[in-house]
C-alpha cells in the first residue's frame, strides 16, 4: 500500500467562545487513498463540517482551535505549512463545495469571472483561462456562452453545477463536498450527484462527501464513517456499514432503523430517542449512552475504544471495520 | 486576441450599467446637470475672463441688477456675478470631488480592513476613528486649516481628514455582513488572498451604500467649503467661491436679492444633481435589479 492521499490522525478541535468551550471534534482518525470516496455521515453538530474546515485550515480565526493531532496530505503536515503555501493548496489540490449554492457564489461577479478567478490563482494565464472556463462550463452541462451572466440568472441546480465547476476547475486531488445536495430538490439532487460521480472519475479525484443522507452515501461512496458528537463511532467500507447482517454500533443501527421500510406496513417512523448532546457539555463515558438502547454500566463511566471487526468478518481490506462501542470491546479492547 | 476579448467584456459590462442608468430619467437629468457644471468649470476662462470680469473691482458698476450687460448683475464691488458664479464652479466642484475621493479612498481602506479582519485590528482602527469623530468636524477642520494656513490644498486635506471617520464607519458597517457570507468562505477555500477577497469580493458587494454616501457627501463638502470660506478660513478673496459670495451678499440681499439667488441656485442645483445621480447609479450598479 502506498502513501495515503489524506491521513487524519487523532484530530481534536474545539471552539472557544466567550461563555463556553465547545468540543467539536474529539480525536478522529481517517485515511483516504487516491480515487476513493469517503462518506462522512452524522447528525447536525456531529463535527462533520468542522473536520472539513480543519483540512483546509479554515476554522474561524480566534475561535476554532486545533488542540491535537495532525493532518497529512500527500505526506505533508498541513498544520506545519505557512499561510501562503496553504493558499496554494486550497483550490488547486484540495477544494471544497459548500452546502448552499445560493450564497456561495458572489452575486456581483459573472460566473465566468468566478471560475476564472480560481484558475488565475493557480497557474493559468489570461490567455489560456477563457478556454478552460468554457470547457468547465460545458463539462457541468451549462452552455459556455452563459459565462457572462450573473448568479441570480441561474436556477439553484445550475448554481450548484457552477460551484462544482469552480471546485473541479484545477483538477484537485481531493474534493470535500459539504452536503452538496441538501439545498436542492430531489430530482436535481440525482442529476448533480451523477454528474459529480462522472467528473470525479474523469479526473480521478478523491472525495469526502459530508451528508446526513444515507441514500446518497450508498450511491457515491466506497467507505463510510459515521460521526457522533465529534467522534467516529463506526468506520468501514460501504458493505461493512450497510450490511444489516454484520455487527453495528447502536447509533448506526438507530440511523438505519429510522429509515422507513417500503416492504413493511409502518404507521410511525422510529427515530432515535433524545437529542444530540450539547458539545459544550458532553456526557462522560460513551457519548451516545444517554440515547443508547443497549446501554450498560460501563458505558456511563469508561470511554469506549475502536474495536476492529475486520478479522471476525473475514474482511481483507486495508482499513478494517471499526466500531467504537463497549458491546464489542469485551473480548478485544480489554486485553 | 484574448486580451481584446476581455476588454470587450469589460466594455459591455459598463455598457449594461449605462443602459440601466439611462432608463432612470432623474439620474440622467442629474448627470446632465453635473456635466454642464463640469464643462462650465473647465471652460470658465472662455465663458468669462477671470482677471477682467470676475475679480476686477469697478465701483461705477456696483450693484447693477441683472440685465444685458451683466447677465446676473454685479456685486457691491462692481464684479460681474455671472463670471463669479462660473469661476466659483471650479472651486466648489473640485473641492467636492477631491475631498470625497480622498475620504472614500482612506475610509474604504480602513473600513474594509477593520470589518474584514475584526478583532484587535478592528478595535484599534475604530477607536482611532472614534477619537477623531469626538472632535466636531468644523472645529477639527478649522484647527487643521489654522495650523497649516488657509489655501485650497490645505482646505482639501483638512476637510477630508474630518470626513474619513464617517466613511470608515459606513464602509465597515456595509462590509461586516458581507464578510460572513458563504461566498467569502468559498473564495478562501479557493486559495484567494485576503487582499483579493477585500478588493474583488467584498468591496463590489458593498459599493451601493458607499456610492450613496459619497454623493451625499459631495454636496455636503461643497456646503462645508462655503461655510469655511464664510468665516475666512477657506478660499481666500478675491477668488470667487459660491459660499463666500453668499455670505458677502448678506448685507445687500434686501435690495439686491439676485446676489444670493444665483450662487444659492448654483449650490442647490449641483448638490441635488449629485444626489439624483448617485441614487440612479446605485440602482444601475446592482446586477440583482437587472432584467
Boltz contact constraints between the chains, C-beta under 6 A:
constraints:
  - contact:
      token1: [A, 56]
      token2: [B, 189]
      max_distance: 6.0
  - contact:
      token1: [A, 58]
      token2: [B, 188]
      max_distance: 6.0
  - contact:
      token1: [A, 62]
      token2: [B, 119]
      max_distance: 6.0
  - contact:
      token1: [A, 87]
      token2: [B, 191]
      max_distance: 6.0
  - contact:
      token1: [A, 90]
      token2: [B, 189]
      max_distance: 6.0
  - contact:
      token1: [A, 90]
      token2: [B, 191]
      max_distance: 6.0
  - contact:
      token1: [A, 91]
      token2: [B, 190]
      max_distance: 6.0
  - contact:
      token1: [A, 91]
      token2: [B, 191]
      max_distance: 6.0
  - contact:
      token1: [A, 96]
      token2: [B, 189]
      max_distance: 6.0
  - contact:
      token1: [A, 98]
      token2: [B, 182]
      max_distance: 6.0
  - contact:
      token1: [A, 98]
      token2: [B, 186]
      max_distance: 6.0
  - contact:
      token1: [A, 103]
      token2: [B, 181]
      max_distance: 6.0
  - contact:
      token1: [A, 103]
      token2: [B, 182]
      max_distance: 6.0
  - contact:
      token1: [A, 104]
      token2: [B, 182]
      max_distance: 6.0
  - contact:
      token1: [A, 104]
      token2: [B, 183]
      max_distance: 6.0
  - contact:
      token1: [A, 104]
      token2: [B, 186]
      max_distance: 6.0
  - contact:
      token1: [A, 105]
      token2: [B, 183]
      max_distance: 6.0
  - contact:
      token1: [A, 106]
      token2: [B, 183]
      max_distance: 6.0
  - contact:
      token1: [A, 106]
      token2: [B, 201]
      max_distance: 6.0
  - contact:
      token1: [A, 108]
      token2: [B, 204]
      max_distance: 6.0
  - contact:
      token1: [A, 108]
      token2: [B, 205]
      max_distance: 6.0
  - contact:
      token1: [A, 108]
      token2: [B, 287]
      max_distance: 6.0
  - contact:
      token1: [A, 118]
      token2: [B, 190]
      max_distance: 6.0
  - contact:
      token1: [A, 121]
      token2: [B, 191]
      max_distance: 6.0
  - contact:
      token1: [A, 127]
      token2: [B, 2]
      max_distance: 6.0
  - contact:
      token1: [A, 130]
      token2: [B, 2]
      max_distance: 6.0
  - contact:
      token1: [A, 150]
      token2: [B, 287]
      max_distance: 6.0
  - contact:
      token1: [A, 152]
      token2: [B, 288]
      max_distance: 6.0
